[in-house]
Amino acid sequence: KGGEPPGTWLGDGASALGCSGAVTAEELSCFFQGYAVDGTPLVQNAGKPNRQCGWDLTFSVPKSVSVLWSQLEANEQNHVRESQAEAVKAAIEYLEKNFAVSRIGRGGAEEVQAKLVVAAFEHSTSRALDPQLHTHCLVLNLGVDEKGCVRSILSKPFYEAKMLAGAFYRCELSRQLQERLGVNISRPLQMNRKPASWFEVEGIPQSILSYFSKRRLAIENELGARGLESASAAAFAALSTREAKIIVPPRKELHARWKK
């Protein structure tokens, strides 16, 4: 529902299972439960209530990129979306090549390379309906080996590599934006405890960035009221101030609102 585009399949595992292009509800539902679209179980615990179905890896552009995207005309907006899509795809390929494994043998003593099945969904806003371009990559718990066998995958390597994957994504995103739009970027040494790989597009006033950061302001106000400042406290504040999800209006309507 709403104005967000359909998901797209990423990962060599998706191709191995015959999926490409747009994600359908039937495909996603079946894979989530561990079944092929024709109902054939892909893994031993397919359909079990305690099965871990997958993980959400979210890749969010810096706020200045979202604000820039919100003010551009349609053709240039597409350049930002294409930059995001290419950066996300590169990050998933990087994770797949270096951190995607399944276990085989007695007690899972041996690890084998796994191809990933990823449903990527591009979203445009924060819960406060500020511009916030980001992509949810649903890494399904289906790893396809070189022989075509499907097994569960290990999630811990993804958790351990999350900062590295984020840095890889942002480096590719900045390259794409510079090539497609010719923007200048800056990389502050330290900005709100962001990692060193963080960057912002130059030329966008801080006042506009702050205006379109209502979720961040709510979190900071919550931290201030509680006298807290740690990363774990910020995570708690993010949850405690989170509004219920709503159906996102069509993007044409959102862009008109943001420009006004």
LUMRO-376865 format. One record per residue (C-alpha): residue number from 0; residue in three letters; x, y, z. Coordinates in pm, 1 decimal. Each point is the difference from the previous one (the first is absolute). Layout:
N
<NUM,"ALA",<X,Y,Z>>
...
This chain:
260
<0,"LYS",<0.0,0.0,0.0>>
<1,"GLY",<102.6,360.4,-32.6>>
<2,"GLY",<242.0,158.0,-240.9>>
<3,"GLU",<313.7,-208.7,41.0>>
<4,"PRO",<137.9,-202.1,-295.9>>
<5,"PRO",<-5.6,-382.4,-8.7>>
<6,"GLY",<297.7,-194.4,131.1>>
<7,"THR",<273.7,-145.6,-219.2>>
<8,"TRP",<193.6,-324.2,31.3>>
<9,"LEU",<372.7,14.5,71.8>>
<10,"GLY",<261.0,-270.1,58.1>>
<11,"ASP",<118.8,-295.9,-203.2>>
<12,"GLY",<-218.9,-225.1,215.0>>
<13,"ALA",<-312.5,172.6,-129.3>>
<14,"SER",<116.6,-58.9,-357.6>>
<15,"ALA",<73.1,-364.7,81.8>>
<16,"LEU",<-358.5,-38.9,123.2>>
<17,"GLY",<-136.1,156.7,-319.3>>
<18,"CYS",<-86.1,343.3,139.2>>
<19,"SER",<93.5,332.7,-158.4>>
<20,"GLY",<-152.1,342.9,-40.0>>
<21,"ALA",<-296.9,97.5,215.4>>
<22,"VAL",<-80.1,-190.6,320.1>>
<23,"THR",<-347.2,-154.7,7.1>>
<24,"ALA",<-198.4,-58.4,318.7>>
<25,"GLU",<-22.0,-372.7,-78.5>>
<26,"GLU",<375.0,-38.5,-43.1>>
<27,"LEU",<81.1,191.7,317.4>>
<28,"SER",<-255.4,-186.4,209.4>>
<29,"CYS",<121.2,-341.3,-117.6>>
<30,"PHE",<370.6,77.4,42.2>>
<31,"PHE",<-61.1,153.8,341.9>>
<32,"GLN",<-142.7,-331.7,117.5>>
<33,"GLY",<272.9,-206.5,-169.5>>
<34,"TYR",<-201.0,-125.7,-298.2>>
<35,"ALA",<37.8,31.0,-374.9>>
<36,"VAL",<-286.8,169.6,-182.7>>
<37,"ASP",<-137.7,-340.1,-101.7>>
<38,"GLY",<-19.3,-104.4,367.9>>
<39,"THR",<313.2,-217.1,4.2>>
<40,"PRO",<194.0,32.5,329.1>>
<41,"LEU",<338.1,163.1,-60.5>>
<42,"VAL",<139.3,-64.6,350.3>>
<43,"GLN",<-60.5,-265.3,265.7>>
<44,"ASN",<-194.2,223.7,238.5>>
<45,"ALA",<-218.9,166.4,-263.4>>
<46,"GLY",<-325.2,126.1,148.1>>
<47,"LYS",<100.7,-60.9,361.9>>
<48,"PRO",<-124.2,272.5,238.8>>
<49,"ASN",<342.0,44.1,161.5>>
<50,"ARG",<188.6,33.3,-328.5>>
<51,"GLN",<209.3,315.4,-35.3>>
<52,"CYS",<-123.9,142.2,-329.0>>
<53,"GLY",<261.6,264.9,-73.6>>
<54,"TRP",<156.6,332.7,91.4>>
<55,"ASP",<-51.9,362.9,-98.2>>
<56,"LEU",<314.1,184.2,-111.7>>
<57,"THR",<-93.6,365.6,-48.3>>
<58,"PHE",<211.7,237.9,-208.9>>
<59,"SER",<-88.4,367.4,57.4>>
<60,"VAL",<138.5,294.5,-194.4>>
<61,"PRO",<138.3,297.5,198.5>>
<62,"LYS",<-261.0,265.0,80.5>>
<63,"SER",<149.7,249.8,-245.5>>
<64,"VAL",<-49.6,-252.6,-281.5>>
<65,"SER",<-364.3,-50.4,97.8>>
<66,"VAL",<-59.6,375.8,11.2>>
<67,"LEU",<171.2,47.5,-336.7>>
<68,"TRP",<-214.4,-278.4,-148.6>>
<69,"SER",<-315.9,158.3,141.2>>
<70,"GLN",<64.6,329.5,-183.1>>
<71,"LEU",<118.0,-121.1,-341.4>>
<72,"GLU",<-206.0,-34.7,-315.3>>
<73,"ALA",<-109.8,-345.7,-111.8>>
<74,"ASN",<293.1,-83.3,-228.7>>
<75,"GLU",<259.9,96.5,259.0>>
<76,"GLN",<-197.2,-177.0,272.6>>
<77,"ASN",<45.4,-317.9,-200.6>>
<78,"HIS",<377.5,52.3,5.5>>
<79,"VAL",<-11.3,-5.4,381.1>>
<80,"ARG",<-217.4,-312.6,4.2>>
<81,"GLU",<227.1,-172.8,-251.2>>
<82,"SER",<302.5,91.1,212.4>>
<83,"GLN",<-169.6,-150.8,304.2>>
<84,"ALA",<-97.3,-314.9,-188.4>>
<85,"GLU",<352.0,-55.1,-132.2>>
<86,"ALA",<157.9,61.7,341.3>>
<87,"VAL",<-237.4,-243.3,170.9>>
<88,"LYS",<59.0,-262.3,-267.5>>
<89,"ALA",<377.7,38.3,39.5>>
<90,"ALA",<-26.1,-35.7,379.0>>
<91,"ILE",<-208.8,-317.1,-28.1>>
<92,"GLU",<247.8,-145.8,-249.7>>
<93,"TYR",<282.3,85.1,242.0>>
<94,"LEU",<-178.0,-171.5,289.7>>
<95,"GLU",<-87.8,-299.0,-215.6>>
<96,"LYS",<357.9,-47.1,-116.2>>
<97,"ASN",<165.6,42.1,339.1>>
<98,"PHE",<-244.7,-81.5,280.9>>
<99,"ALA",<-278.9,-229.4,-126.7>>
<100,"VAL",<51.5,-358.4,119.9>>
<101,"SER",<-199.0,-311.1,89.8>>
<102,"ARG",<103.5,-290.4,221.8>>
<103,"ILE",<22.1,-361.5,-113.0>>
<104,"GLY",<126.2,-327.2,142.7>>
<105,"ARG",<-41.0,-152.4,345.9>>
<106,"GLY",<-94.1,273.4,243.5>>
<107,"GLY",<46.9,260.4,-269.9>>
<108,"ALA",<377.3,-23.9,32.1>>
<109,"GLU",<70.8,114.5,-356.6>>
<110,"GLU",<-93.5,330.0,-162.0>>
<111,"VAL",<-82.1,41.7,-369.1>>
<112,"GLN",<-51.7,313.0,-207.4>>
<113,"ALA",<-366.9,95.5,-39.0>>
<114,"LYS",<-176.6,206.2,-263.3>>
<115,"LEU",<-252.1,244.8,145.9>>
<116,"VAL",<-369.8,47.3,-65.6>>
<117,"VAL",<-78.4,366.3,70.4>>
<118,"ALA",<-324.1,195.5,-45.0>>
<119,"ALA",<90.3,371.5,-13.6>>
<120,"PHE",<-267.9,262.3,70.5>>
<121,"GLU",<67.8,370.1,-58.0>>
<122,"HIS",<-176.9,235.3,241.4>>
<123,"SER",<-10.2,377.9,-14.8>>
<124,"THR",<-87.7,138.6,342.4>>
<125,"SER",<54.3,-12.3,371.6>>
<126,"ARG",<-301.7,-75.2,220.1>>
<127,"ALA",<-39.1,376.9,36.5>>
<128,"LEU",<-33.9,16.6,-382.8>>
<129,"ASP",<325.0,192.1,-39.3>>
<130,"PRO",<204.1,-92.2,-309.1>>
<131,"GLN",<213.1,-300.4,93.3>>
<132,"LEU",<96.3,-219.2,-294.2>>
<133,"HIS",<96.2,-348.0,117.9>>
<134,"THR",<-12.2,-360.6,-113.3>>
<135,"HIS",<-106.9,-297.7,209.8>>
<136,"CYS",<184.2,-311.2,-116.2>>
<137,"LEU",<-183.0,-305.2,130.9>>
<138,"VAL",<267.9,-269.3,2.5>>
<139,"LEU",<-203.5,-318.3,0.7>>
<140,"ASN",<130.3,-298.7,193.7>>
<141,"LEU",<67.6,-193.7,-320.1>>
<142,"GLY",<360.1,-54.6,-107.6>>
<143,"VAL",<57.3,-165.4,-338.3>>
<144,"ASP",<335.2,-177.5,-46.4>>
<145,"GLU",<185.7,-51.1,-329.1>>
<146,"LYS",<-179.7,-332.9,-54.2>>
<147,"GLY",<-343.0,158.9,41.3>>
<148,"CYS",<-68.4,-142.1,347.5>>
<149,"VAL",<-189.7,233.4,235.1>>
<150,"ARG",<86.4,30.0,368.8>>
<151,"SER",<-40.2,242.7,285.6>>
<152,"ILE",<266.4,268.8,23.6>>
<153,"LEU",<198.5,137.7,292.3>>
<154,"SER",<-112.1,346.4,108.3>>
<155,"LYS",<286.9,81.1,237.5>>
<156,"PRO",<246.8,90.6,-280.9>>
<157,"PHE",<-248.2,263.2,-122.6>>
<158,"TYR",<-26.1,145.5,350.3>>
<159,"GLU",<376.8,8.1,39.5>>
<160,"ALA",<45.7,164.1,-342.2>>
<161,"LYS",<-285.0,252.5,22.1>>
<162,"MET",<224.9,305.7,46.8>>
<163,"LEU",<229.6,-114.9,-279.7>>
<164,"ALA",<-296.4,-61.2,-230.8>>
<165,"GLY",<-134.5,347.1,80.0>>
<166,"ALA",<336.0,158.4,-81.3>>
<167,"PHE",<19.7,-193.6,-327.5>>
<168,"TYR",<-351.9,114.3,-90.6>>
<169,"ARG",<66.3,366.7,76.2>>
<170,"CYS",<325.5,3.2,-197.4>>
<171,"GLU",<-180.0,-137.0,-305.2>>
<172,"LEU",<-294.5,235.9,51.7>>
<173,"SER",<227.4,305.1,12.9>>
<174,"ARG",<178.0,-114.6,-317.9>>
<175,"GLN",<-328.5,-52.4,-182.1>>
<176,"LEU",<-137.9,340.1,102.7>>
<177,"GLN",<315.0,182.4,-107.4>>
<178,"GLU",<0.2,-174.4,-339.2>>
<179,"ARG",<-372.9,35.2,-70.2>>
<180,"LEU",<-72.0,346.4,145.9>>
<181,"GLY",<341.7,163.7,33.5>>
<182,"VAL",<-60.0,92.8,364.5>>
<183,"ASN",<276.7,82.6,244.8>>
<184,"ILE",<15.2,-199.1,319.0>>
<185,"SER",<172.7,48.4,333.1>>
<186,"ARG",<89.8,-255.2,263.9>>
<187,"PRO",<11.2,155.4,348.0>>
<188,"LEU",<254.5,-157.4,233.2>>
<189,"GLN",<-265.4,-28.7,268.6>>
<190,"MET",<-365.2,95.8,-24.6>>
<191,"ASN",<-254.0,-115.1,255.9>>
<192,"ARG",<201.7,-315.2,62.8>>
<193,"LYS",<-45.9,-109.3,-363.9>>
<194,"PRO",<260.7,-244.7,-135.7>>
<195,"ALA",<297.7,141.3,-186.1>>
<196,"SER",<-142.1,-125.9,-330.6>>
<197,"TRP",<-302.9,228.9,33.2>>
<198,"PHE",<-33.5,282.9,-251.2>>
<199,"GLU",<-233.3,286.8,-84.9>>
<200,"VAL",<-73.3,188.0,-321.8>>
<201,"GLU",<138.6,352.7,15.3>>
<202,"GLY",<-214.4,310.2,-48.0>>
<203,"ILE",<-312.6,-95.0,196.1>>
<204,"PRO",<-66.2,235.4,294.5>>
<205,"GLN",<4.6,-155.5,345.4>>
<206,"SER",<-332.2,169.7,75.4>>
<207,"ILE",<-169.8,-204.6,-274.0>>
<208,"LEU",<167.4,-322.3,115.2>>
<209,"SER",<-124.2,67.8,353.0>>
<210,"TYR",<-352.4,81.9,-118.9>>
<211,"PHE",<-21.8,-338.1,-175.6>>
<212,"SER",<141.6,-192.8,299.5>>
<213,"LYS",<-305.1,-18.8,225.6>>
<214,"ARG",<72.1,-359.4,104.9>>
<215,"ARG",<353.4,91.8,103.4>>
<216,"LEU",<-128.9,298.7,196.8>>
<217,"ALA",<-249.0,-223.1,183.4>>
<218,"ILE",<276.6,-243.8,91.3>>
<219,"GLU",<233.0,277.1,116.9>>
<220,"ASN",<-277.3,154.5,211.0>>
<221,"GLU",<-69.0,-338.7,159.4>>
<222,"LEU",<370.8,-47.4,77.8>>
<223,"GLY",<21.6,349.4,146.9>>
<224,"ALA",<-305.0,-55.0,219.3>>
<225,"ARG",<154.6,-319.8,138.1>>
<226,"GLY",<353.5,139.7,26.2>>
<227,"LEU",<140.9,-276.1,-220.4>>
<228,"GLU",<240.0,-1.3,-293.7>>
<229,"SER",<128.5,-354.8,-65.6>>
<230,"ALA",<-62.7,-192.9,-320.3>>
<231,"SER",<-218.2,-252.5,183.4>>
<232,"ALA",<-202.3,284.8,151.5>>
<233,"ALA",<-45.9,151.8,-345.9>>
<234,"ALA",<-128.5,-333.0,-127.1>>
<235,"PHE",<-247.9,-13.8,290.0>>
<236,"ALA",<-109.2,358.5,-67.0>>
<237,"ALA",<-52.1,-81.4,-367.9>>
<238,"LEU",<-241.1,-277.2,96.1>>
<239,"SER",<-179.1,189.2,276.6>>
<240,"THR",<-70.4,300.7,-225.8>>
<241,"ARG",<-88.6,-200.5,-311.8>>
<242,"GLU",<-338.9,79.4,-145.4>>
<243,"ALA",<-229.6,-261.9,-149.2>>
<244,"LYS",<50.4,-65.7,-368.5>>
<245,"ILE",<-245.2,160.8,-238.0>>
<246,"ILE",<-75.3,-54.6,-367.0>>
<247,"VAL",<245.1,221.5,-187.9>>
<248,"PRO",<-163.3,247.0,-242.4>>
<249,"PRO",<96.0,-9.8,-369.1>>
<250,"ARG",<349.6,135.1,-62.1>>
<251,"LYS",<-125.1,273.3,-234.5>>
<252,"GLU",<-204.7,137.4,289.7>>
<253,"LEU",<292.1,-32.2,242.2>>
<254,"HIS",<245.5,179.3,-227.9>>
<255,"ALA",<-246.8,287.0,-47.7>>
<256,"ARG",<-38.6,26.0,378.4>>
<257,"TRP",<377.0,-11.4,58.8>>
<258,"LYS",<68.3,267.8,-261.4>>
<259,"LYS",<-264.6,227.5,150.4>>
